[in-house]
Each structure stands twice: as C-alpha cells, then as structure tokens.
Amino acid sequence: EVQLVESGGGLVQPGGSLRLSCAASGFTFSNYNIYWVRQAPGKGLEYVSSISSNGASTYYANSVKGRFTISRDNSKNTLYLQMGSLTAEDMAVYYCARQGSSGFFDYWGPGTLVTVSS
Amino acid sequence: EIVLTQSPATLSLSPGERATLSCRASQSVNNNLAWYQQKPGQAPRLLIYDASNRATGIPARFSGSGSGTDFTLTISSLEPEDFAVYYCQQRSNWPWTFGQGTKVEIK
C-alpha cells in the first residue's frame, strides 16, 4: 500500500525555521517526483515546491523561493522541506504528494500543520 | 500564471441529484487538467486526470469533460459521501495552479 506520512509541523515564531519530513512506503520512492502542496486554514490548495526523482531538479513557488529548500534522501525514502524566515502567510497544512503516471498527484499524505505565531 | 476560476462557489443539492461543476482557465491548458475531491480533515483525492479520465477506483458516476479553457466535472447522481469540496488543477504551464474550489453541500 502506498503511504506518505508528513511530520515536523508545529508552532514556530515569525522569522523562525522548521523542517518538514515526508516518509514514503509501499512504492519505489526513487522513481517518482514528489511535491509539497499547502493549504492555509479555510483556503484552497497552493503548490509550494517539487523535486525530481533523483533530486537533481528542484522548483519553488515564487512565494517561498529563497526561503524554503526541498531535498530528498532516496536511501531513506524520505522527502524534506526546510523552511526559513516564516511569516503568518506560511501558516498552513503542508501535504506531500506523489506525481503519478498520469502526471497529476495520485497519492497524498495526511498533512502536517505549521502554525506561525508569537 | 494560469488562473483557474471555479463556479459556483457552493452548490446545494440533494442526494440523487446531478451535480455540474465548472472550471475555467485564463488561457488554454489543452487537456492538462485534473479534478480532486477533498473532505474535511482529509487530503485531496484524485478523481479525474487529463480532463476526462477517471483515476483508479473512482466510481463511474464521476465524469469530466472539456478542453482548452472550459472544463466540467459531473456527478451523475450524488451519493451521501460525495458532499465535499472539489478542486481543479492544471499542469499545462508552470507554476501548476489550483482553482479556489467548489463546495457541494447537502440541500
């Protein structure tokens, strides 16, 4: 069974940093591009960042470029998102999602909540 | 950036009724469009990809149509578990974008 499970969310002060993780199982992790998508409370979905299957290519939304870094460890089947200079606008549930053979997101994790507040 | 506009924002219907949801793109996305369903407290679930293909395990009452800039998700007969928020998403142009969602609620 394909599973993605995020962790690392929590309460952080404005300007602070946080690292999210996404543990994958049930599929060959190294064969898939993986994405971070976030959802602010009561709002819609927003693409954040993505990384190619071998980690060679990374992409970021303009809203997080220069502040967030995506990475992966294929030996550990784990995806990461290092977040810095956090603001209230970054407060959201962060999902990791797999890009399937359709090109769209066929599996999602349950999400991890990031709260930015003093 | 391609803007996806979904309408209506809320659709109030009864079980058994037909639901028709719209997604309009600010420029052509060809058929590079998907629909997702999201229930409260859950992650989105892929329903339709490439505008009209049902994802694995999705019931036949869900269908998608359209190409270019205008797309439709149709639920032929609403089941109780179909009341949720639905999002469209394009992967034609970077950055990939989502619509703002349509909530299908029980009337």
Interface residues (C-beta under 8 A of the other chain):
Chain A: G44 L45 E46 Y47 Y59 A61 N62 Y95 A97 G100 S102 G103 F104 F105 D106 W108 G109 P110 G111
Chain B: N32 A34 Y36 Q42 A43 P44 R45 L46 Y49 D50 N53 A55 T56 Y87 Q89 R91 W94 P95 W96 T97 F98 G99 Q100 G101
